[in-house]
Amino acid sequence: MVTAIFPAAGQGKRMEVGINKVFLELLGKPILVHTVLAFSNCEAIDDLIVVVAPEEVAVVTTLLRAVPNLKPWQVIAGSTERQYSIANGLAALHEDTDIVLVHDGARPLTSAAVITAVVEESRRSGATVTGVPAKNTIKIVNENQVVMATPERNTLWSVQTPQGFQREIILNAYKKAAEDHFLGTDDSSLVERLGIKVKVVKGDYSNLKITTPEDFIIAEAFLRKGAVSRLVSGVSTFVSDVKETFKKGVKKL
């Protein structure tokens, strides 16, 4: 049984709207609904756990009740830190769950193909993250903003969610982190502390986490029907025209 946990208790201060960003609407649906539907519609997922701020449990429960045909779900009260919120979600796992996926509530553009790939790799390897190769050169700088090193770009990946784990691995990782009072930047960092290797599944550059107003605009563009296909079609037409022009120029020579 595969369970997806969605941490969505953040305040979203960088969005500058005064409410939890997962309630903002993208093309008529709250961000959180887009996110949950992406997983509910994936055959690899069996049930869903949404973790929100205690004062938002009732609101989110009402919101999800209005979404037809969702897979089994529950809404759990979160805590002061993302890691503590996910721990609450882990405590609510169904006894038959053997694979756990953790996915940011503010990442509404995840594909079923990526979700399925994470589930399958988690079964094989035990621990999996989603990521994409870094597009830009990365610099390591010191506290004075002086460049100290430039890592090889082909070794750098930008990590996303979902991240997937065999049940006992993620439970042990969270138990160890609690014992050591350790707060990680993501779930895989807790697993890495156990000495367990984490595999990377290639995700999508479109699988962005909506954090700022600019992210919201980009997400809307991706969601609009045919936006990507029109872009690809336009590029293909442009390339064809350039090739044809080039051929005509060569013939004249």
Short mmCIF file of the C-alpha atoms (twelve columns), coordinates in Angstrom:
data_MODEL
# 
_entry.id   MODEL 
# 
loop_
_atom_site.group_PDB 
_atom_site.id 
_atom_site.type_symbol 
_atom_site.label_atom_id 
_atom_site.label_alt_id 
_atom_site.label_comp_id 
_atom_site.label_asym_id 
_atom_site.label_seq_id 
_atom_site.Cartn_x 
_atom_site.Cartn_y 
_atom_site.Cartn_z 
_atom_site.pdbx_PDB_model_num 
ATOM 1   C CA . MET A 1   0.000   0.000  0.000   1 
ATOM 2   C CA . VAL A 2   1.359   3.417  -0.985  1 
ATOM 3   C CA . THR A 3   0.529   6.506  1.065   1 
ATOM 4   C CA . ALA A 4   1.284   10.089 0.039   1 
ATOM 5   C CA . ILE A 5   1.815   12.659 2.784   1 
ATOM 6   C CA . PHE A 6   1.400   16.342 1.909   1 
ATOM 7   C CA . PRO A 7   2.939   18.882 4.301   1 
ATOM 8   C CA . ALA A 8   0.889   22.049 3.802   1 
ATOM 9   C CA . ALA A 9   1.087   23.857 7.132   1 
ATOM 10  C CA . GLY A 10  3.482   26.608 6.034   1 
ATOM 11  C CA . GLN A 11  2.586   30.265 6.341   1 
ATOM 12  C CA . GLY A 12  3.923   31.202 2.903   1 
ATOM 13  C CA . LYS A 13  5.275   34.576 3.980   1 
ATOM 14  C CA . ARG A 14  7.208   35.059 0.727   1 
ATOM 15  C CA . MET A 15  3.959   34.949 -1.238  1 
ATOM 16  C CA . GLU A 16  2.918   38.139 0.613   1 
ATOM 17  C CA . VAL A 17  -0.817  37.420 0.550   1 
ATOM 18  C CA . GLY A 18  -1.563  36.956 4.247   1 
ATOM 19  C CA . ILE A 19  -2.982  33.429 3.942   1 
ATOM 20  C CA . ASN A 20  -1.635  29.926 3.450   1 
ATOM 21  C CA . LYS A 21  -0.525  29.872 -0.200  1 
ATOM 22  C CA . VAL A 22  -2.060  26.418 -0.799  1 
ATOM 23  C CA . PHE A 23  -5.489  28.103 -0.690  1 
ATOM 24  C CA . LEU A 24  -4.672  30.418 -3.594  1 
ATOM 25  C CA . GLU A 25  -6.532  29.483 -6.760  1 
ATOM 26  C CA . LEU A 26  -4.861  28.333 -9.952  1 
ATOM 27  C CA . LEU A 27  -7.335  28.363 -12.842 1 
ATOM 28  C CA . GLY A 28  -10.281 28.073 -10.478 1 
ATOM 29  C CA . LYS A 29  -8.921  25.451 -8.054  1 
ATOM 30  C CA . PRO A 30  -6.863  25.921 -4.876  1 
ATOM 31  C CA . ILE A 31  -3.224  24.934 -5.262  1 
ATOM 32  C CA . LEU A 32  -3.711  22.176 -2.681  1 
ATOM 33  C CA . VAL A 33  -6.551  20.626 -4.670  1 
ATOM 34  C CA . HIS A 34  -4.414  20.510 -7.826  1 
ATOM 35  C CA . THR A 35  -1.674  18.794 -5.812  1 
ATOM 36  C CA . VAL A 36  -3.899  16.220 -4.149  1 
ATOM 37  C CA . LEU A 37  -5.702  15.422 -7.400  1 
ATOM 38  C CA . ALA A 38  -2.403  14.719 -9.177  1 
ATOM 39  C CA . PHE A 39  -1.720  11.928 -6.686  1 
ATOM 40  C CA . SER A 40  -5.292  10.714 -6.336  1 
ATOM 41  C CA . ASN A 41  -5.477  10.259 -10.114 1 
ATOM 42  C CA . CYS A 42  -2.268  8.206  -10.165 1 
ATOM 43  C CA . GLU A 43  -2.797  4.446  -10.108 1 
ATOM 44  C CA . ALA A 44  0.334   3.927  -7.997  1 
ATOM 45  C CA . ILE A 45  -1.164  5.792  -4.996  1 
ATOM 46  C CA . ASP A 46  -3.609  4.227  -2.538  1 
ATOM 47  C CA . ASP A 47  -4.339  6.870  0.089   1 
ATOM 48  C CA . LEU A 48  -3.557  10.454 1.058   1 
ATOM 49  C CA . ILE A 49  -2.650  12.309 4.253   1 
ATOM 50  C CA . VAL A 50  -2.760  16.109 4.225   1 
ATOM 51  C CA . VAL A 51  -0.985  17.871 7.094   1 
ATOM 52  C CA . VAL A 52  -2.034  21.453 7.795   1 
ATOM 53  C CA . ALA A 53  -1.943  23.971 10.612  1 
ATOM 54  C CA . PRO A 54  -4.262  22.969 13.501  1 
ATOM 55  C CA . GLU A 55  -6.561  25.928 12.867  1 
ATOM 56  C CA . GLU A 56  -6.926  24.919 9.185   1 
ATOM 57  C CA . VAL A 57  -7.926  21.275 9.677   1 
ATOM 58  C CA . ALA A 58  -11.661 22.004 9.503   1 
ATOM 59  C CA . VAL A 59  -11.290 24.254 6.441   1 
ATOM 60  C CA . VAL A 60  -9.210  21.738 4.497   1 
ATOM 61  C CA . THR A 61  -11.529 18.886 5.487   1 
ATOM 62  C CA . THR A 62  -14.470 20.819 4.069   1 
ATOM 63  C CA . LEU A 63  -12.460 21.678 0.958   1 
ATOM 64  C CA . LEU A 64  -11.518 18.063 0.193   1 
ATOM 65  C CA . ARG A 65  -15.031 16.777 0.867   1 
ATOM 66  C CA . ALA A 66  -16.144 18.908 -2.066  1 
ATOM 67  C CA . VAL A 67  -13.680 17.184 -4.432  1 
ATOM 68  C CA . PRO A 68  -15.381 14.202 -6.114  1 
ATOM 69  C CA . ASN A 69  -13.832 10.745 -6.390  1 
ATOM 70  C CA . LEU A 70  -10.754 11.347 -4.253  1 
ATOM 71  C CA . LYS A 71  -8.953  8.262  -3.002  1 
ATOM 72  C CA . PRO A 72  -9.185  7.671  0.783   1 
ATOM 73  C CA . TRP A 73  -7.797  10.696 2.609   1 
ATOM 74  C CA . GLN A 74  -7.414  12.235 6.019   1 
ATOM 75  C CA . VAL A 75  -6.416  15.674 7.298   1 
ATOM 76  C CA . ILE A 76  -3.944  15.811 10.182  1 
ATOM 77  C CA . ALA A 77  -2.888  18.746 12.348  1 
ATOM 78  C CA . GLY A 78  0.712   19.798 11.769  1 
ATOM 79  C CA . SER A 79  3.232   21.502 14.022  1 
ATOM 80  C CA . THR A 80  5.718   24.363 14.173  1 
ATOM 81  C CA . GLU A 81  8.237   22.849 11.732  1 
ATOM 82  C CA . ARG A 82  7.767   20.942 8.463   1 
ATOM 83  C CA . GLN A 83  9.645   17.960 9.898   1 
ATOM 84  C CA . TYR A 84  7.405   17.796 12.957  1 
ATOM 85  C CA . SER A 85  4.329   18.043 10.741  1 
ATOM 86  C CA . ILE A 86  5.464   15.114 8.611   1 
ATOM 87  C CA . ALA A 87  6.146   13.148 11.793  1 
ATOM 88  C CA . ASN A 88  2.475   13.650 12.678  1 
ATOM 89  C CA . GLY A 89  1.538   12.340 9.238   1 
ATOM 90  C CA . LEU A 90  3.766   9.292  9.671   1 
ATOM 91  C CA . ALA A 91  2.054   8.531  12.968  1 
ATOM 92  C CA . ALA A 92  -1.257  8.340  11.079  1 
ATOM 93  C CA . LEU A 93  -0.115  5.808  8.454   1 
ATOM 94  C CA . HIS A 94  -2.393  2.877  7.722   1 
ATOM 95  C CA . GLU A 95  -0.949  -0.363 9.092   1 
ATOM 96  C CA . ASP A 96  -0.758  -1.808 5.564   1 
ATOM 97  C CA . THR A 97  1.332   1.054  4.167   1 
ATOM 98  C CA . ASP A 98  4.720   -0.169 2.961   1 
ATOM 99  C CA . ILE A 99  5.783   2.769  0.759   1 
ATOM 100 C CA . VAL A 100 5.553   6.408  1.862   1 
ATOM 101 C CA . LEU A 101 5.785   9.403  -0.456  1 
ATOM 102 C CA . VAL A 102 6.229   12.923 0.891   1 
ATOM 103 C CA . HIS A 103 5.248   15.772 -1.406  1 
ATOM 104 C CA . ASP A 104 5.002   19.522 -0.888  1 
ATOM 105 C CA . GLY A 105 1.420   20.718 -0.833  1 
ATOM 106 C CA . ALA A 106 2.503   23.705 -2.930  1 
ATOM 107 C CA . ARG A 107 3.824   21.600 -5.860  1 
ATOM 108 C CA . PRO A 108 0.692   21.206 -8.008  1 
ATOM 109 C CA . LEU A 109 2.322   20.219 -11.316 1 
ATOM 110 C CA . THR A 110 3.680   16.741 -10.595 1 
ATOM 111 C CA . SER A 111 3.011   14.136 -13.282 1 
ATOM 112 C CA . ALA A 112 1.688   10.611 -12.789 1 
ATOM 113 C CA . ALA A 113 4.779   9.300  -14.584 1 
ATOM 114 C CA . VAL A 114 7.114   10.860 -12.023 1 
ATOM 115 C CA . ILE A 115 4.979   9.706  -9.088  1 
ATOM 116 C CA . THR A 116 4.952   6.146  -10.419 1 
ATOM 117 C CA . ALA A 117 8.703   6.190  -11.038 1 
ATOM 118 C CA . VAL A 118 9.336   7.282  -7.443  1 
ATOM 119 C CA . VAL A 119 7.113   4.502  -6.085  1 
ATOM 120 C CA . GLU A 120 8.840   1.858  -8.211  1 
ATOM 121 C CA . GLU A 121 12.366  3.034  -7.346  1 
ATOM 122 C CA . SER A 122 11.476  3.240  -3.648  1 
ATOM 123 C CA . ARG A 123 10.426  -0.411 -3.732  1 
ATOM 124 C CA . ARG A 124 13.757  -1.347 -5.339  1 
ATOM 125 C CA . SER A 125 16.184  0.941  -3.521  1 
ATOM 126 C CA . GLY A 126 14.457  1.888  -0.289  1 
ATOM 127 C CA . ALA A 127 14.866  5.661  -0.591  1 
ATOM 128 C CA . THR A 128 14.297  7.960  -3.563  1 
ATOM 129 C CA . VAL A 129 14.221  11.667 -4.350  1 
ATOM 130 C CA . THR A 130 12.987  13.510 -7.410  1 
ATOM 131 C CA . GLY A 131 15.302  16.026 -9.022  1 
ATOM 132 C CA . VAL A 132 16.484  17.741 -12.174 1 
ATOM 133 C CA . PRO A 133 20.029  18.557 -13.327 1 
ATOM 134 C CA . ALA A 134 21.161  22.079 -12.443 1 
ATOM 135 C CA . LYS A 135 20.852  24.432 -15.404 1 
ATOM 136 C CA . ASN A 136 23.026  27.199 -14.009 1 
ATOM 137 C CA . THR A 137 26.573  27.343 -12.730 1 
ATOM 138 C CA . ILE A 138 26.615  27.124 -8.928  1 
ATOM 139 C CA . LYS A 139 29.101  28.970 -6.729  1 
ATOM 140 C CA . ILE A 140 30.070  28.183 -3.143  1 
ATOM 141 C CA . VAL A 141 30.568  31.448 -1.258  1 
ATOM 142 C CA . ASN A 142 31.690  32.390 2.247   1 
ATOM 143 C CA . GLU A 143 30.024  34.699 4.759   1 
ATOM 144 C CA . ASN A 144 31.509  37.711 2.931   1 
ATOM 145 C CA . GLN A 145 29.972  36.653 -0.396  1 
ATOM 146 C CA . VAL A 146 33.383  35.727 -1.797  1 
ATOM 147 C CA . VAL A 147 33.435  32.775 -4.191  1 
ATOM 148 C CA . MET A 148 35.284  29.833 -2.660  1 
ATOM 149 C CA . ALA A 149 34.644  27.144 -5.265  1 
ATOM 150 C CA . THR A 150 32.704  26.261 -8.417  1 
ATOM 151 C CA . PRO A 151 31.425  22.662 -8.304  1 
ATOM 152 C CA . GLU A 152 31.155  20.654 -11.507 1 
ATOM 153 C CA . ARG A 153 27.669  21.371 -12.788 1 
ATOM 154 C CA . ASN A 154 27.140  17.822 -14.050 1 
ATOM 155 C CA . THR A 155 27.264  16.589 -10.439 1 
ATOM 156 C CA . LEU A 156 24.584  18.995 -9.208  1 
ATOM 157 C CA . TRP A 157 20.866  18.304 -9.116  1 
ATOM 158 C CA . SER A 158 18.024  20.477 -7.874  1 
ATOM 159 C CA . VAL A 159 15.977  18.265 -5.564  1 
ATOM 160 C CA . GLN A 160 12.186  18.273 -5.670  1 
ATOM 161 C CA . THR A 161 9.376   16.190 -4.257  1 
ATOM 162 C CA . PRO A 162 7.888   13.603 -4.216  1 
ATOM 163 C CA . GLN A 163 10.457  11.753 -2.170  1 
ATOM 164 C CA . GLY A 164 9.721   8.080  -1.539  1 
ATOM 165 C CA . PHE A 165 10.771  5.604  1.131   1 
ATOM 166 C CA . GLN A 166 10.107  2.140  2.373   1 
ATOM 167 C CA . ARG A 167 8.075   2.495  5.545   1 
ATOM 168 C CA . GLU A 168 10.648  1.244  8.058   1 
ATOM 169 C CA . ILE A 169 13.409  3.392  6.557   1 
ATOM 170 C CA . ILE A 170 11.529  6.677  6.899   1 
ATOM 171 C CA . LEU A 171 10.188  5.777  10.351  1 
ATOM 172 C CA . ASN A 172 13.687  4.930  11.583  1 
ATOM 173 C CA . ALA A 173 15.079  8.118  10.046  1 
ATOM 174 C CA . TYR A 174 12.512  10.252 11.839  1 
ATOM 175 C CA . LYS A 175 13.042  8.409  15.099  1 
ATOM 176 C CA . LYS A 176 16.803  9.003  14.920  1 
ATOM 177 C CA . ALA A 177 16.327  12.673 14.039  1 
ATOM 178 C CA . ALA A 178 14.019  13.153 17.029  1 
ATOM 179 C CA . GLU A 179 16.499  11.467 19.361  1 
ATOM 180 C CA . ASP A 180 19.330  13.696 18.080  1 
ATOM 181 C CA . HIS A 181 17.198  16.884 17.948  1 
ATOM 182 C CA . PHE A 182 18.205  17.163 14.282  1 
ATOM 183 C CA . LEU A 183 16.252  19.257 11.773  1 
ATOM 184 C CA . GLY A 184 16.945  18.469 8.129   1 
ATOM 185 C CA . THR A 185 16.178  20.471 5.011   1 
ATOM 186 C CA . ASP A 186 14.266  17.569 3.489   1 
ATOM 187 C CA . ASP A 187 13.259  13.990 4.290   1 
ATOM 188 C CA . SER A 188 16.108  12.370 2.384   1 
ATOM 189 C CA . SER A 189 18.657  14.214 4.554   1 
ATOM 190 C CA . LEU A 190 17.266  12.331 7.555   1 
ATOM 191 C CA . VAL A 191 17.642  9.036  5.713   1 
ATOM 192 C CA . GLU A 192 21.188  9.871  4.625   1 
ATOM 193 C CA . ARG A 193 22.141  10.193 8.312   1 
ATOM 194 C CA . LEU A 194 21.390  6.481  8.681   1 
ATOM 195 C CA . GLY A 195 24.029  5.676  6.064   1 
ATOM 196 C CA . ILE A 196 21.387  4.635  3.533   1 
ATOM 197 C CA . LYS A 197 21.976  5.505  -0.108  1 
ATOM 198 C CA . VAL A 198 19.294  7.616  -1.761  1 
ATOM 199 C CA . LYS A 199 18.567  7.203  -5.482  1 
ATOM 200 C CA . VAL A 200 17.508  10.073 -7.731  1 
ATOM 201 C CA . VAL A 201 14.592  9.832  -10.143 1 
ATOM 202 C CA . LYS A 202 14.573  12.501 -12.839 1 
ATOM 203 C CA . GLY A 203 11.643  14.840 -12.392 1 
ATOM 204 C CA . ASP A 204 10.329  17.736 -14.464 1 
ATOM 205 C CA . TYR A 205 11.487  21.347 -14.553 1 
ATOM 206 C CA . SER A 206 7.810   22.277 -14.487 1 
ATOM 207 C CA . ASN A 207 7.418   20.638 -11.059 1 
ATOM 208 C CA . LEU A 208 8.068   23.882 -9.257  1 
ATOM 209 C CA . LYS A 209 7.201   24.698 -5.663  1 
ATOM 210 C CA . ILE A 210 5.029   27.803 -5.529  1 
ATOM 211 C CA . THR A 211 6.836   30.078 -3.089  1 
ATOM 212 C CA . THR A 212 6.770   33.574 -4.593  1 
ATOM 213 C CA . PRO A 213 4.311   35.539 -6.762  1 
ATOM 214 C CA . GLU A 214 6.582   34.840 -9.757  1 
ATOM 215 C CA . ASP A 215 6.212   31.082 -9.195  1 
ATOM 216 C CA . PHE A 216 2.440   31.490 -9.206  1 
ATOM 217 C CA . ILE A 217 2.518   33.158 -12.618 1 
ATOM 218 C CA . ILE A 218 4.750   30.415 -14.049 1 
ATOM 219 C CA . ALA A 219 2.531   27.662 -12.626 1 
ATOM 220 C CA . GLU A 220 -0.547  29.239 -14.208 1 
ATOM 221 C CA . ALA A 221 1.209   29.301 -17.565 1 
ATOM 222 C CA . PHE A 222 2.075   25.592 -17.314 1 
ATOM 223 C CA . LEU A 223 -1.483  24.699 -16.349 1 
ATOM 224 C CA . ARG A 224 -3.150  26.541 -19.186 1 
ATOM 225 C CA . LYS A 225 -4.342  24.023 -21.735 1 
ATOM 226 C CA . GLY A 226 -1.918  23.564 -24.579 1 
ATOM 227 C CA . ALA A 227 0.622   26.121 -23.319 1 
ATOM 228 C CA . VAL A 228 3.579   23.768 -23.516 1 
ATOM 229 C CA . SER A 229 2.473   22.062 -26.725 1 
ATOM 230 C CA . ARG A 230 2.010   25.446 -28.396 1 
ATOM 231 C CA . LEU A 231 5.493   26.453 -27.302 1 
ATOM 232 C CA . VAL A 232 7.027   23.240 -28.668 1 
ATOM 233 C CA . SER A 233 5.031   23.550 -31.883 1 
ATOM 234 C CA . GLY A 234 6.177   27.141 -32.302 1 
ATOM 235 C CA . VAL A 235 9.814   26.195 -31.764 1 
ATOM 236 C CA . SER A 236 9.510   23.313 -34.246 1 
ATOM 237 C CA . THR A 237 7.993   25.593 -36.870 1 
ATOM 238 C CA . PHE A 238 10.710  28.173 -36.316 1 
ATOM 239 C CA . VAL A 239 13.470  25.559 -36.642 1 
ATOM 240 C CA . SER A 240 11.877  24.187 -39.837 1 
ATOM 241 C CA . ASP A 241 11.698  27.680 -41.327 1 
ATOM 242 C CA . VAL A 242 15.329  28.347 -40.445 1 
ATOM 243 C CA . LYS A 243 16.423  25.050 -42.045 1 
ATOM 244 C CA . GLU A 244 14.443  25.776 -45.190 1 
ATOM 245 C CA . THR A 245 15.907  29.275 -45.451 1 
ATOM 246 C CA . PHE A 246 19.388  27.856 -44.953 1 
ATOM 247 C CA . LYS A 247 18.870  25.275 -47.729 1 
ATOM 248 C CA . LYS A 248 17.700  27.957 -50.155 1 
ATOM 249 C CA . GLY A 249 20.768  30.048 -49.307 1 
ATOM 250 C CA . VAL A 250 23.117  27.122 -49.938 1 
ATOM 251 C CA . LYS A 251 21.496  26.422 -53.331 1 
ATOM 252 C CA . LYS A 252 22.067  30.045 -54.382 1 
ATOM 253 C CA . LEU A 253 25.743  29.717 -53.521 1 
# 
